[in-house]
Amino acid sequence: MDCSPRELQGFAYIGAVYARDVMGRPNPGVGLLNIGEEEEKGNSAVKEAHALLKHTTHFRFVGNVEGRDILAGACDVVVCDGFVGNVVLKFYESVERLFRELWERSMKRSVAETPGMQDVFRILDYSEYGGGRAGGGQGGRRILPGHR
């Protein structure tokens, strides 16, 4: 679950290729998940990975991103180690359930059962894709587990 800076760099390349070739993003933005946007923040692996990624010419590195940036669409690919990625993915799995409960509590059940709302619930359902779909616009983003 712990990753070296080079492995994080490799995940960034793989994610950029996936976003470009599978999701149709011609110039995907790749962010490194961290506790702050500043490049001096984070553990040694993340700081060293940032140093490796900031000079890449193979994709658009947007720098460090924080958890709040994932659903906001700050980038197309979020890179992190397997432990952090699993925590993010497991948290995201709870979003659809929470959204559905809040929606059904505040709206008429008939509205929640419309085809449009069923599509929203399907998009939020992690089991539909084997990973979570996050954010909107330009086809959304995927949260996929990455392990070495």
C-alpha positions as CSV (number, residue, x, y, z in Angstrom):
1,M,0.0,0.0,0.0
2,D,2.9,2.3,0.6
3,C,4.3,3.6,-2.7
4,S,7.6,5.0,-3.8
5,P,7.8,8.4,-5.6
6,R,8.5,6.5,-8.8
7,E,5.4,4.3,-8.4
8,L,3.3,7.5,-7.8
9,Q,4.8,8.9,-11.0
10,G,3.9,5.7,-12.8
11,F,0.3,5.9,-11.5
12,A,0.1,9.5,-12.9
13,Y,1.2,8.3,-16.4
14,I,-1.2,5.4,-16.3
15,G,-4.1,7.7,-15.2
16,A,-3.3,10.2,-17.8
17,V,-3.3,7.6,-20.6
18,Y,-6.6,6.2,-19.2
19,A,-8.2,9.7,-19.1
20,R,-7.0,10.4,-22.6
21,D,-7.6,7.1,-24.4
22,V,-10.6,5.7,-22.5
23,M,-12.4,8.8,-21.2
24,G,-11.6,10.9,-24.3
25,R,-9.8,13.8,-22.5
26,P,-7.3,15.2,-25.0
27,N,-5.2,17.0,-22.3
28,P,-6.0,15.5,-19.0
29,G,-5.1,17.3,-15.8
30,V,-3.3,15.1,-13.2
31,G,-3.2,16.1,-9.6
32,L,-1.3,14.6,-6.6
33,L,-3.5,14.1,-3.6
34,N,-2.0,15.8,-0.6
35,I,-2.8,17.7,2.6
36,G,-2.2,21.0,1.0
37,E,-1.6,22.6,-2.4
38,E,1.9,23.8,-1.5
39,E,4.7,21.6,-2.9
40,E,6.5,21.5,0.4
41,K,3.6,19.8,2.2
42,G,3.1,16.0,2.6
43,N,5.2,13.0,3.4
44,S,8.5,12.4,1.8
45,A,7.1,10.1,-1.0
46,V,4.5,12.7,-2.0
47,K,7.0,15.6,-1.9
48,E,9.5,13.6,-4.1
49,A,6.7,12.5,-6.4
50,H,5.7,16.2,-6.8
51,A,9.3,17.0,-7.8
52,L,9.2,14.3,-10.4
53,L,5.8,15.2,-11.8
54,K,6.2,19.0,-12.0
55,H,8.6,18.8,-14.9
56,T,6.8,16.2,-17.0
57,T,5.9,17.0,-20.5
58,H,3.8,13.9,-21.1
59,F,0.6,15.3,-19.5
60,R,-0.7,18.4,-17.7
61,F,0.4,18.2,-14.0
62,V,-1.8,20.6,-12.0
63,G,0.1,20.1,-8.8
64,N,-1.1,19.0,-5.4
65,V,-4.8,18.7,-4.9
66,E,-6.7,18.3,-1.6
67,G,-9.6,16.0,-0.8
68,R,-12.1,18.8,-1.4
69,D,-10.8,19.2,-5.0
70,I,-11.7,15.6,-6.1
71,L,-15.4,16.2,-6.7
72,A,-14.9,19.8,-7.7
73,G,-13.1,18.7,-10.9
74,A,-9.8,20.4,-10.2
75,C,-8.2,17.6,-12.3
76,D,-9.1,14.5,-14.3
77,V,-6.8,12.1,-12.5
78,V,-6.0,12.1,-8.8
79,V,-2.8,10.2,-7.9
80,C,-2.3,8.7,-4.4
81,D,-1.0,5.6,-2.8
82,G,-3.2,2.5,-2.3
83,F,-4.1,3.1,1.3
84,V,-5.3,6.7,0.7
85,G,-7.0,5.6,-2.5
86,N,-9.0,3.0,-0.7
87,V,-10.0,5.4,2.0
88,V,-11.2,7.9,-0.7
89,L,-13.0,5.1,-2.6
90,K,-14.8,3.7,0.4
91,F,-15.9,7.2,1.5
92,Y,-17.2,7.8,-2.0
93,E,-19.1,4.6,-1.9
94,S,-21.3,6.1,0.8
95,V,-22.2,9.2,-1.2
96,E,-24.8,7.6,-3.4
97,R,-26.5,6.1,-0.3
98,L,-26.5,9.5,1.5
99,F,-27.6,11.4,-1.6
100,R,-30.5,9.0,-2.1
101,E,-31.6,9.2,1.6
102,L,-31.5,13.0,1.6
103,W,-33.3,13.2,-1.7
104,E,-36.1,10.8,-0.7
105,R,-36.5,12.5,2.7
106,S,-36.9,16.0,1.1
107,M,-38.6,15.2,-2.2
108,K,-41.6,13.2,-3.2
109,R,-40.8,9.5,-3.8
110,S,-42.3,9.8,-7.3
111,V,-39.6,12.3,-8.3
112,A,-36.8,10.0,-7.0
113,E,-38.2,7.2,-9.2
114,T,-38.2,9.2,-12.4
115,P,-35.8,8.0,-15.2
116,G,-33.6,11.1,-14.8
117,M,-33.1,10.6,-11.1
118,Q,-32.5,6.9,-11.6
119,D,-29.7,7.9,-14.0
120,V,-28.2,10.1,-11.3
121,F,-28.3,7.3,-8.8
122,R,-26.8,5.0,-11.3
123,I,-23.9,7.4,-12.0
124,L,-23.2,7.7,-8.3
125,D,-23.4,3.9,-7.7
126,Y,-19.8,2.7,-7.4
127,S,-20.8,-0.9,-8.2
128,E,-22.0,0.1,-11.7
129,Y,-18.4,0.8,-12.8
130,G,-16.1,-1.0,-10.3
131,G,-15.0,2.3,-9.1
132,G,-16.7,5.6,-8.2
133,R,-17.7,8.2,-10.8
134,A,-16.9,11.6,-9.4
135,G,-17.8,15.1,-10.5
136,G,-19.6,16.3,-13.6
137,G,-18.9,18.1,-16.8
138,Q,-17.0,16.6,-19.7
139,G,-18.1,13.0,-18.8
140,G,-17.2,13.0,-15.1
141,R,-14.3,11.4,-13.4
142,R,-13.6,7.9,-12.1
143,I,-12.3,6.9,-8.8
144,L,-10.5,3.6,-9.4
145,P,-8.4,1.7,-6.9
146,G,-4.7,1.5,-7.7
147,H,-2.5,-0.9,-6.0
148,R,1.0,-2.1,-6.7
